[in-house]
């Protein structure tokens, strides 16, 4: 499970900030990027992709303190 989490974290770190992004079904890579949710959803629809996860990236990544 850790490898998947690491791959997801790496993909998100490389994604543009303050954007909507779609991660592949296995959550290891960014497959679409847009300024709005609708933009990303439309890209996925055109590609016939029904398994990606859409989420919004923050304005800035903050360090995690535990």
C-alpha positions in Angstrom: 0.0 0.0 0.0 2.9 2.4 0.7 4.1 2.2 -2.9 0.7 3.3 -4.1 0.6 6.2 -1.6 4.1 7.2 -2.6 3.2 7.2 -6.3 0.1 9.2 -5.6 2.0 11.7 -3.5 4.6 12.1 -6.2 2.0 12.6 -9.0 0.2 15.3 -6.9 3.5 17.1 -6.1 4.2 17.4 -9.8 0.6 18.6 -10.6 0.0 22.3 -11.1 -1.1 24.1 -7.9 -4.5 25.7 -7.7 -5.9 23.4 -10.4 -8.3 20.6 -10.9 -6.5 17.4 -11.8 -7.6 13.8 -12.7 -5.5 11.0 -11.4 -5.4 7.7 -13.3 -7.6 4.9 -11.8 -4.6 3.5 -10.0 -3.8 7.0 -8.7 -0.2 6.9 -9.9 -0.2 9.7 -12.6 -2.0 12.8 -13.6 -4.1 12.2 -16.8 -5.9 15.6 -17.1 -5.6 19.1 -15.8 -7.9 22.1 -16.0 -8.9 25.4 -14.3 -12.4 24.0 -13.6 -13.9 20.6 -12.6 -16.0 20.7 -15.8 -12.9 21.2 -18.0 -11.3 18.1 -16.5 -14.5 16.0 -16.6 -14.9 16.9 -20.3 -11.3 15.8 -21.1 -12.0 12.5 -19.4 -15.3 12.1 -21.2 -13.6 12.7 -24.6 -11.0 10.1 -23.7 -13.7 7.6 -22.6 -12.0 7.4 -19.2 -14.5 6.3 -16.5 -11.9 5.3 -13.8 -10.0 8.5 -13.0 -10.3 10.4 -9.8 -10.8 14.2 -10.0 -9.6 16.5 -7.2 -8.4 20.0 -6.6 -4.8 20.9 -5.8 -4.2 23.5 -3.1 -2.7 27.0 -3.6 0.4 25.7 -1.9 1.6 22.5 -0.3 2.2 22.8 3.4 4.6 20.6 5.4 2.9 18.0 7.5 3.7 18.1 11.2 2.8 15.0 13.2 
